Amino acid sequence: MVQVRWLSGGGDPARSCWWHVTEIALDHLRPSPEWKLVKECEAEIHRRLKKLDRAKQQREMQLQLLRESLADLPEV
């Protein structure tokens, strides 16, 4: 099919070595199970990193509040 289109469109018949690799089926474009697993792992890593970042920000905010409260206490 590709070969016929190539030749009918004025393609050089001497360049026939690539005809077999240019035919791409939908199966070539579908994600493999390994690719899906990698994407799921990446998504889980990002979720956990966001969760850790939120926890870190919350600890920093609590620490800041404690420092401000300590600064407001009268010295003994």
Beta strands, then each sheet from edge to edge (+ up, - down):
end
